[in-house]
Structure formats: C-alpha cells, structure tokens
C-alpha cells in the first residue's frame, strides 16, 4: 500500500462534496487513491468534514488540484 497525504485525500473529498452527491464521494476517492489504507482514508474524511461543516473550505489551488485529480480518473 502506498502512503497518501491526508491533505491530498481530504482535498479530493471536499471537491467531491462540493460537486457530487454524498453517496458518490467514496467511489470517486477510491478511484483517485485505489491503494489507500483505511486509517488514512478515515483521517482524511475527518479533516474534510470538519472543513466542510465549518465553512472554511479550501484554498483555490487545493480545489483545482483536487478537481484535476478527479478529472484524471473520470466519473
């Protein structure tokens, strides 16, 4: 298993939450990070959900990076 950055994964999760229905988030995240370990995924969800519910969101460059990762893997 490859170690993925919690920040990178949470950026993708936030982008998915902003763009797609909640039910579609995990399949898209797993397309972007197919070999992610469950602990990192869980931590990334926590970070993303705190940012999402607090309204802090992401910096524009992080949103663009997440959107690029999602578009690379398709929907």
N, CA, C and O atoms as CSV, one atom per row, in Angstrom:
chain,resi,resn,atom,element,x,y,z
A,1,UNK,N,N,0.826,-1.180,0.000
A,1,UNK,CA,C,0.000,0.000,0.000
A,1,UNK,C,C,0.869,1.242,0.000
A,1,UNK,O,O,1.874,1.329,0.706
A,2,UNK,N,N,0.458,2.182,-0.799
A,2,UNK,CA,C,1.169,3.441,-0.874
A,2,UNK,C,C,0.615,4.390,0.183
A,2,UNK,O,O,-0.587,4.398,0.449
A,3,UNK,N,N,1.489,5.186,0.781
A,3,UNK,CA,C,1.038,6.165,1.770
A,3,UNK,C,C,0.632,7.436,1.035
A,3,UNK,O,O,1.428,8.009,0.291
A,4,UNK,N,N,-0.582,7.868,1.238
A,4,UNK,CA,C,-1.085,9.088,0.614
A,4,UNK,C,C,-1.190,10.186,1.658
A,4,UNK,O,O,-1.426,9.919,2.836
A,5,UNK,N,N,-1.013,11.408,1.219
A,5,UNK,CA,C,-1.129,12.565,2.094
A,5,UNK,C,C,-2.588,12.753,2.508
A,5,UNK,O,O,-3.488,12.751,1.668
A,6,UNK,N,N,-2.806,12.912,3.791
A,6,UNK,CA,C,-4.157,13.165,4.292
A,6,UNK,C,C,-4.702,14.447,3.676
A,6,UNK,O,O,-5.887,14.526,3.348
A,7,UNK,N,N,-3.848,15.444,3.518
A,7,UNK,CA,C,-4.285,16.708,2.922
A,7,UNK,C,C,-4.747,16.510,1.483
A,7,UNK,O,O,-5.775,17.054,1.081
A,8,UNK,N,N,-3.992,15.734,0.704
A,8,UNK,CA,C,-4.375,15.487,-0.689
A,8,UNK,C,C,-5.707,14.758,-0.775
A,8,UNK,O,O,-6.570,15.113,-1.578
A,9,UNK,N,N,-5.864,13.745,0.050
A,9,UNK,CA,C,-7.099,12.957,0.029
A,9,UNK,C,C,-8.274,13.806,0.501
A,9,UNK,O,O,-9.355,13.740,-0.084
A,10,UNK,N,N,-8.078,14.597,1.542
A,10,UNK,CA,C,-9.178,15.429,2.034
A,10,UNK,C,C,-9.563,16.497,1.017
A,10,UNK,O,O,-10.728,16.889,0.949
A,11,UNK,N,N,-8.603,16.974,0.224
A,11,UNK,CA,C,-8.922,17.924,-0.851
A,11,UNK,C,C,-9.854,17.287,-1.874
A,11,UNK,O,O,-10.819,17.908,-2.318
A,12,UNK,N,N,-9.561,16.057,-2.241
A,12,UNK,CA,C,-10.414,15.349,-3.195
A,12,UNK,C,C,-11.798,15.119,-2.590
A,12,UNK,O,O,-12.810,15.291,-3.269
A,13,UNK,N,N,-11.844,14.734,-1.324
A,13,UNK,CA,C,-13.134,14.521,-0.653
A,13,UNK,C,C,-13.950,15.816,-0.652
A,13,UNK,O,O,-15.142,15.796,-0.957
A,14,UNK,N,N,-13.317,16.934,-0.313
A,14,UNK,CA,C,-14.027,18.213,-0.304
A,14,UNK,C,C,-14.531,18.582,-1.687
A,14,UNK,O,O,-15.657,19.056,-1.838
A,15,UNK,N,N,-13.707,18.367,-2.687
A,15,UNK,CA,C,-14.129,18.665,-4.054
A,15,UNK,C,C,-15.334,17.812,-4.424
A,15,UNK,O,O,-16.279,18.303,-5.043
A,16,UNK,N,N,-15.306,16.552,-4.052
A,16,UNK,CA,C,-16.439,15.660,-4.330
A,16,UNK,C,C,-17.688,16.116,-3.587
A,16,UNK,O,O,-18.784,16.096,-4.148
A,17,UNK,N,N,-17.534,16.525,-2.339
A,17,UNK,CA,C,-18.684,17.003,-1.569
A,17,UNK,C,C,-19.279,18.258,-2.187
A,17,UNK,O,O,-20.495,18.450,-2.159
A,18,UNK,N,N,-18.427,19.115,-2.746
A,18,UNK,CA,C,-18.904,20.335,-3.388
A,18,UNK,C,C,-19.582,20.057,-4.725
A,18,UNK,O,O,-20.449,20.819,-5.153
A,19,UNK,N,N,-19.188,18.968,-5.387
A,19,UNK,CA,C,-19.612,18.731,-6.758
A,19,UNK,C,C,-20.649,17.628,-6.916
A,19,UNK,O,O,-21.544,17.736,-7.754
A,20,UNK,N,N,-20.539,16.580,-6.128
A,20,UNK,CA,C,-21.365,15.389,-6.322
A,20,UNK,C,C,-22.212,15.100,-5.093
A,20,UNK,O,O,-22.025,15.708,-4.038
A,21,UNK,N,N,-23.136,14.176,-5.240
A,21,UNK,CA,C,-23.928,13.725,-4.099
A,21,UNK,C,C,-23.020,12.961,-3.139
A,21,UNK,O,O,-22.030,12.356,-3.551
A,22,UNK,N,N,-23.366,12.999,-1.872
A,22,UNK,CA,C,-22.548,12.352,-0.846
A,22,UNK,C,C,-22.339,10.871,-1.148
A,22,UNK,O,O,-21.260,10.339,-0.888
A,23,UNK,N,N,-23.339,10.205,-1.685
A,23,UNK,CA,C,-23.232,8.768,-1.981
A,23,UNK,C,C,-22.148,8.469,-3.009
A,23,UNK,O,O,-21.656,7.343,-3.082
A,24,UNK,N,N,-21.776,9.463,-3.798
A,24,UNK,CA,C,-20.778,9.259,-4.846
A,24,UNK,C,C,-19.357,9.583,-4.414
A,24,UNK,O,O,-18.423,9.384,-5.191
A,25,UNK,N,N,-19.170,10.071,-3.209
A,25,UNK,CA,C,-17.851,10.529,-2.783
A,25,UNK,C,C,-16.859,9.384,-2.655
A,25,UNK,O,O,-15.787,9.437,-3.258
A,26,UNK,N,N,-17.182,8.361,-1.896
A,26,UNK,CA,C,-16.201,7.302,-1.646
A,26,UNK,C,C,-15.764,6.579,-2.918
A,26,UNK,O,O,-14.567,6.334,-3.071
A,27,UNK,N,N,-16.667,6.223,-3.842
A,27,UNK,CA,C,-16.196,5.578,-5.074
A,27,UNK,C,C,-15.214,6.448,-5.862
A,27,UNK,O,O,-14.249,5.938,-6.433
A,28,UNK,N,N,-15.460,7.760,-5.894
A,28,UNK,CA,C,-14.544,8.652,-6.607
A,28,UNK,C,C,-13.200,8.767,-5.901
A,28,UNK,O,O,-12.153,8.785,-6.547
A,29,UNK,N,N,-13.231,8.844,-4.582
A,29,UNK,CA,C,-11.980,8.916,-3.819
A,29,UNK,C,C,-11.172,7.637,-4.029
A,29,UNK,O,O,-9.954,7.690,-4.197
A,30,UNK,N,N,-11.845,6.500,-4.021
A,30,UNK,CA,C,-11.137,5.226,-4.216
A,30,UNK,C,C,-10.615,5.074,-5.642
A,30,UNK,O,O,-9.643,4.353,-5.865
A,31,UNK,N,N,-11.245,5.742,-6.615
A,31,UNK,CA,C,-10.693,5.759,-7.977
A,31,UNK,C,C,-9.389,6.552,-8.009
A,31,UNK,O,O,-8.432,6.173,-8.684
A,32,UNK,N,N,-9.370,7.654,-7.272
A,32,UNK,CA,C,-8.172,8.501,-7.243
A,32,UNK,C,C,-7.048,7.888,-6.416
A,32,UNK,O,O,-5.871,8.068,-6.730
A,33,UNK,N,N,-7.410,7.168,-5.367
A,33,UNK,CA,C,-6.436,6.574,-4.450
A,33,UNK,C,C,-6.788,5.102,-4.224
A,33,UNK,O,O,-7.212,4.736,-3.128
A,34,UNK,N,N,-6.621,4.260,-5.235
A,34,UNK,CA,C,-7.095,2.868,-5.139
A,34,UNK,C,C,-6.409,2.031,-4.063
A,34,UNK,O,O,-6.988,1.063,-3.570
A,35,UNK,N,N,-5.201,2.388,-3.701
A,35,UNK,CA,C,-4.468,1.578,-2.727
A,35,UNK,C,C,-4.341,2.268,-1.365
A,35,UNK,O,O,-3.430,1.968,-0.594
A,36,UNK,N,N,-5.258,3.189,-1.077
A,36,UNK,CA,C,-5.193,3.932,0.184
A,36,UNK,C,C,-5.548,3.021,1.358
A,36,UNK,O,O,-6.432,2.170,1.260
A,37,UNK,N,N,-4.845,3.216,2.456
A,37,UNK,CA,C,-5.172,2.422,3.643
A,37,UNK,C,C,-6.358,3.067,4.357
A,37,UNK,O,O,-6.564,4.278,4.268
A,38,UNK,N,N,-7.122,2.261,5.053
A,38,UNK,CA,C,-8.364,2.708,5.694
A,38,UNK,C,C,-8.126,3.780,6.760
A,38,UNK,O,O,-8.960,4.669,6.931
A,39,UNK,N,N,-7.023,3.712,7.467
A,39,UNK,CA,C,-6.741,4.701,8.509
A,39,UNK,C,C,-6.539,6.088,7.890
A,39,UNK,O,O,-7.086,7.075,8.383
A,40,UNK,N,N,-5.758,6.160,6.815
A,40,UNK,CA,C,-5.538,7.438,6.137
A,40,UNK,C,C,-6.843,7.965,5.564
A,40,UNK,O,O,-7.125,9.160,5.653
A,41,UNK,N,N,-7.640,7.078,4.977
A,41,UNK,CA,C,-8.933,7.487,4.424
A,41,UNK,C,C,-9.832,8.042,5.529
A,41,UNK,O,O,-10.481,9.072,5.344
A,42,UNK,N,N,-9.870,7.370,6.660
A,42,UNK,CA,C,-10.683,7.818,7.791
A,42,UNK,C,C,-10.224,9.197,8.269
A,42,UNK,O,O,-11.051,10.075,8.514
A,43,UNK,N,N,-8.905,9.391,8.403
A,43,UNK,CA,C,-8.379,10.684,8.839
A,43,UNK,C,C,-8.708,11.777,7.825
A,43,UNK,O,O,-9.068,12.893,8.199
A,44,UNK,N,N,-8.583,11.451,6.547
A,44,UNK,CA,C,-8.881,12.430,5.502
A,44,UNK,C,C,-10.356,12.825,5.526
A,44,UNK,O,O,-10.688,13.998,5.353
A,45,UNK,N,N,-11.237,11.856,5.739
A,45,UNK,CA,C,-12.665,12.170,5.871
A,45,UNK,C,C,-12.904,13.109,7.047
A,45,UNK,O,O,-13.677,14.060,6.929
A,46,UNK,N,N,-12.260,12.859,8.165
A,46,UNK,CA,C,-12.425,13.732,9.332
A,46,UNK,C,C,-11.993,15.155,9.022
A,46,UNK,O,O,-12.710,16.103,9.345
A,47,UNK,N,N,-10.833,15.319,8.403
A,47,UNK,CA,C,-10.330,16.647,8.053
A,47,UNK,C,C,-11.287,17.330,7.079
A,47,UNK,O,O,-11.634,18.498,7.255
A,48,UNK,N,N,-11.708,16.599,6.057
A,48,UNK,CA,C,-12.593,17.171,5.043
A,48,UNK,C,C,-13.946,17.568,5.631
A,48,UNK,O,O,-14.473,18.635,5.318
A,49,UNK,N,N,-14.499,16.719,6.472
A,49,UNK,CA,C,-15.813,17.020,7.041
A,49,UNK,C,C,-15.771,18.195,8.007
A,49,UNK,O,O,-16.718,18.980,8.067
A,50,UNK,N,N,-14.691,18.324,8.761
A,50,UNK,CA,C,-14.548,19.490,9.639
A,50,UNK,C,C,-14.465,20.761,8.795
A,50,UNK,O,O,-15.134,21.748,9.099
A,51,UNK,N,N,-13.662,20.745,7.752
A,51,UNK,CA,C,-13.542,21.913,6.875
A,51,UNK,C,C,-14.868,22.222,6.187
A,51,UNK,O,O,-15.265,23.382,6.078
A,52,UNK,N,N,-15.541,21.185,5.729
A,52,UNK,CA,C,-16.807,21.357,5.012
A,52,UNK,C,C,-17.890,21.937,5.919
A,52,UNK,O,O,-18.596,22.867,5.527
A,53,UNK,N,N,-18.023,21.397,7.116
A,53,UNK,CA,C,-19.086,21.853,8.014
A,53,UNK,C,C,-18.778,23.194,8.667
A,53,UNK,O,O,-19.696,23.922,9.046
A,54,UNK,N,N,-17.503,23.526,8.800
A,54,UNK,CA,C,-17.151,24.811,9.403
A,54,UNK,C,C,-17.161,25.939,8.386
A,54,UNK,O,O,-17.092,27.114,8.747
A,55,UNK,N,N,-17.248,25.573,7.102
A,55,UNK,CA,C,-17.292,26.582,6.057
A,55,UNK,C,C,-15.937,27.138,5.689
A,55,UNK,O,O,-15.854,28.091,4.914
A,56,UNK,N,N,-14.867,26.565,6.228
A,56,UNK,CA,C,-13.539,27.082,5.906
A,56,UNK,C,C,-13.105,26.681,4.513
A,56,UNK,O,O,-12.339,27.399,3.870
A,57,UNK,N,N,-13.588,25.534,4.034
A,57,UNK,CA,C,-13.281,25.103,2.678
A,57,UNK,C,C,-11.800,24.947,2.425
A,57,UNK,O,O,-11.029,24.618,3.328
A,58,UNK,N,N,-11.414,25.185,1.193
A,58,UNK,CA,C,-10.029,25.008,0.771
A,58,UNK,C,C,-9.529,26.250,0.067
A,58,UNK,O,O,-10.315,27.085,-0.382
A,59,UNK,N,N,-8.234,26.362,-0.025
A,59,UNK,CA,C,-7.643,27.388,-0.863
A,59,UNK,C,C,-7.952,27.035,-2.315
A,59,UNK,O,O,-8.129,25.863,-2.646
A,60,UNK,N,N,-8.015,28.027,-3.165
A,60,UNK,CA,C,-8.360,27.789,-4.571
A,60,UNK,C,C,-7.410,26.795,-5.233
A,60,UNK,O,O,-7.859,25.950,-6.007
A,61,UNK,N,N,-6.134,26.871,-4.955
A,61,UNK,CA,C,-5.182,25.953,-5.583
A,61,UNK,C,C,-5.427,24.511,-5.152
A,61,UNK,O,O,-5.227,23.594,-5.949
A,62,UNK,N,N,-5.852,24.292,-3.925
A,62,UNK,CA,C,-6.150,22.939,-3.474
A,62,UNK,C,C,-7.392,22.407,-4.177
A,62,UNK,O,O,-7.440,21.233,-4.542
A,63,UNK,N,N,-8.394,23.257,-4.370
A,63,UNK,CA,C,-9.592,22.841,-5.092
A,63,UNK,C,C,-9.242,22.463,-6.527
A,63,UNK,O,O,-9.737,21.465,-7.050
A,64,UNK,N,N,-8.390,23.259,-7.157
A,64,UNK,CA,C,-8.007,22.973,-8.533
A,64,UNK,C,C,-7.225,21.671,-8.627
A,64,UNK,O,O,-7.413,20.903,-9.571
A,65,UNK,N,N,-6.352,21.414,-7.658
A,65,UNK,CA,C,-5.586,20.166,-7.657
A,65,UNK,C,C,-6.507,18.968,-7.484
A,65,UNK,O,O,-6.328,17.942,-8.139
A,66,UNK,N,N,-7.483,19.098,-6.610
A,66,UNK,CA,C,-8.436,18.005,-6.404
A,66,UNK,C,C,-9.283,17.789,-7.649
A,66,UNK,O,O,-9.536,16.650,-8.041
A,67,UNK,N,N,-9.722,18.875,-8.272
A,67,UNK,CA,C,-10.528,18.755,-9.489
A,67,UNK,C,C,-9.730,18.087,-10.600
A,67,UNK,O,O,-10.269,17.283,-11.362
A,68,UNK,N,N,-8.453,18.419,-10.692
A,68,UNK,CA,C,-7.603,17.795,-11.706
A,68,UNK,C,C,-7.444,16.307,-11.444
A,68,UNK,O,O,-7.465,15.507,-12.380
A,69,UNK,N,N,-7.285,15.929,-10.182
A,69,UNK,CA,C,-7.155,14.506,-9.845
A,69,UNK,C,C,-8.431,13.750,-10.175
A,69,UNK,O,O,-8.378,12.627,-10.676
A,70,UNK,N,N,-9.579,14.362,-9.894
A,70,UNK,CA,C,-10.859,13.719,-10.188
A,70,UNK,C,C,-11.050,13.576,-11.689
A,70,UNK,O,O,-11.451,12.514,-12.165
A,71,UNK,N,N,-10.767,14.637,-12.439
A,71,UNK,CA,C,-10.976,14.567,-13.885
A,71,UNK,C,C,-10.018,13.583,-14.544
A,71,UNK,O,O,-10.346,12.999,-15.577
A,72,UNK,N,N,-8.846,13.394,-13.962
A,72,UNK,CA,C,-7.883,12.431,-14.496
A,72,UNK,C,C,-8.429,11.010,-14.433
A,72,UNK,O,O,-8.177,10.201,-15.325
A,73,UNK,N,N,-9.176,10.711,-13.379
A,73,UNK,CA,C,-9.700,9.367,-13.190
A,73,UNK,C,C,-11.122,9.222,-13.702
A,73,UNK,O,O,-11.643,8.108,-13.744
A,74,UNK,N,N,-11.764,10.314,-14.091
A,74,UNK,CA,C,-13.118,10.256,-14.638
A,74,UNK,C,C,-14.170,9.974,-13.594
A,74,UNK,O,O,-13.877,9.696,-12.431
A,75,UNK,N,N,-15.400,10.056,-14.046
A,75,UNK,CA,C,-16.511,9.790,-13.127
A,75,UNK,C,C,-17.329,8.639,-13.616
A,75,UNK,O,O,-18.311,8.263,-12.976
